[in-house]
């Protein structure tokens, strides 16, 4: 192995940015897990009270879970968007400037692991984006 392979790339040498991205990732994952857990609990309790209307229960259950996933996508999208205000944390290549709704779009394609390829994370921000695909 050559020493160049083991060298830390320039974009990862700012430990403050790295720690900020890790902290934001942990916060986003915790928030998404809590939203999902509590949301499923509330949805389950609400659906358990309904004795009849099986088809409606299924429809409400599916819609409720979809809403929970949309909320989680927004959590990661907002985290990504906020991190990009500090250039050392990285950016999303392929679109500039990246607005909030663009970050949410990127979050949706990452969360669903579709990954169209029109946008790509650069720098420490890749940690948040990679973790989001695991959470989704």
C-alpha positions as CSV (number, residue, x, y, z in Angstrom):
1,X,0.0,0.0,0.0
2,X,1.2,3.4,-0.8
3,X,1.0,6.2,1.9
4,X,-1.5,8.1,-0.3
5,X,-4.1,5.4,0.1
6,X,-4.0,5.8,3.9
7,X,-4.0,9.6,3.9
8,X,-7.1,11.5,5.1
9,X,-8.6,13.5,2.3
10,X,-8.7,17.3,2.8
11,X,-12.5,17.4,3.1
12,X,-12.4,15.2,6.2
13,X,-9.7,17.1,8.1
14,X,-12.1,19.5,9.8
15,X,-13.0,17.6,12.9
16,X,-15.5,20.2,14.0
17,X,-17.5,19.6,10.8
18,X,-17.1,15.8,11.1
19,X,-18.4,15.9,14.7
20,X,-21.3,18.2,13.7
21,X,-22.4,15.8,11.0
22,X,-22.2,12.9,13.3
23,X,-24.2,14.7,16.0
24,X,-26.8,15.8,13.4
25,X,-27.0,12.2,12.1
26,X,-27.6,10.8,15.6
27,X,-30.2,13.5,16.3
28,X,-32.0,12.8,13.0
29,X,-32.0,9.0,13.6
30,X,-33.2,9.3,17.1
31,X,-36.0,11.7,16.0
32,X,-37.0,9.4,13.1
33,X,-37.1,6.3,15.3
34,X,-39.1,8.1,18.0
35,X,-41.6,9.4,15.4
36,X,-41.9,5.9,13.9
37,X,-42.3,4.2,17.2
38,X,-44.7,6.6,18.8
39,X,-46.6,7.0,15.5
40,X,-47.1,3.2,15.2
41,X,-48.2,3.0,18.8
42,X,-50.8,5.7,18.4
43,X,-52.0,4.2,15.1
44,X,-52.2,0.7,16.6
45,X,-54.2,2.0,19.6
46,X,-56.6,3.9,17.4
47,X,-57.1,1.0,15.0
48,X,-57.6,-1.4,17.9
49,X,-60.7,0.5,19.0
50,X,-62.5,0.0,15.7
51,X,-64.4,-3.3,15.9
52,X,-65.8,-3.3,12.4
53,X,-64.8,-1.8,9.1
54,X,-61.8,-4.0,8.3
55,X,-61.1,-2.5,4.9
56,X,-61.1,1.0,6.4
57,X,-58.7,-0.1,9.2
58,X,-56.3,-1.4,6.5
59,X,-56.6,1.8,4.5
60,X,-56.1,4.0,7.6
61,X,-53.1,1.9,8.7
62,X,-51.4,2.1,5.3
63,X,-52.1,5.9,5.1
64,X,-50.8,6.4,8.6
65,X,-47.6,4.5,8.0
66,X,-47.1,6.5,4.8
67,X,-47.5,9.8,6.7
68,X,-44.9,8.6,9.3
69,X,-42.4,7.9,6.5
70,X,-43.0,11.3,5.0
71,X,-42.3,13.0,8.4
72,X,-39.1,11.0,8.7
73,X,-38.0,12.1,5.2
74,X,-38.6,15.7,6.2
75,X,-36.5,15.2,9.4
76,X,-33.5,14.0,7.3
77,X,-34.1,16.6,4.6
78,X,-34.1,19.5,7.1
79,X,-31.0,18.1,8.8
80,X,-29.2,17.9,5.4
81,X,-30.3,21.4,4.5
82,X,-29.2,22.9,7.8
83,X,-25.8,21.2,7.6
84,X,-25.1,22.7,4.2
85,X,-25.1,26.2,5.7
86,X,-21.6,25.3,7.0
87,X,-19.6,24.6,3.8
88,X,-17.1,22.4,5.7
89,X,-19.9,19.9,6.3
90,X,-20.2,19.2,2.6
91,X,-22.7,19.9,-0.1
92,X,-25.0,18.2,-2.6
93,X,-23.4,18.1,-6.1
94,X,-25.7,18.4,-9.0
95,X,-27.9,21.4,-8.0
96,X,-26.9,24.8,-6.7
97,X,-28.2,26.5,-4.7
98,X,-30.0,23.7,-2.9
99,X,-33.2,24.9,-1.4
100,X,-35.2,23.2,1.4
101,X,-37.5,21.4,-1.0
102,X,-34.6,20.2,-3.0
103,X,-33.0,18.8,0.2
104,X,-36.3,17.1,1.0
105,X,-36.5,15.6,-2.5
106,X,-32.9,14.3,-2.1
107,X,-33.9,12.9,1.3
108,X,-36.9,11.1,-0.3
109,X,-34.8,9.4,-3.0
110,X,-32.2,8.5,-0.4
111,X,-34.7,7.3,2.2
112,X,-36.4,5.1,-0.4
113,X,-33.0,4.0,-1.7
114,X,-34.0,4.9,-5.3
115,X,-31.0,7.1,-5.8
116,X,-31.7,8.5,-9.3
117,X,-28.1,9.9,-9.5
118,X,-29.0,13.5,-10.3
119,X,-27.8,14.6,-6.9
120,X,-24.8,13.3,-4.9
121,X,-23.5,14.2,-1.5
122,X,-19.9,15.4,-1.2
123,X,-17.8,15.6,2.0
124,X,-18.7,14.7,5.6
125,X,-22.4,15.1,4.7
126,X,-22.2,11.6,3.1
127,X,-22.4,10.1,6.6
128,X,-25.8,11.5,7.2
129,X,-27.0,10.5,3.7
130,X,-25.6,6.9,4.1
131,X,-27.2,6.5,7.5
132,X,-30.6,7.8,6.1
133,X,-30.7,5.0,3.6
134,X,-30.3,2.5,6.4
135,X,-33.0,4.1,8.4
136,X,-35.4,4.2,5.5
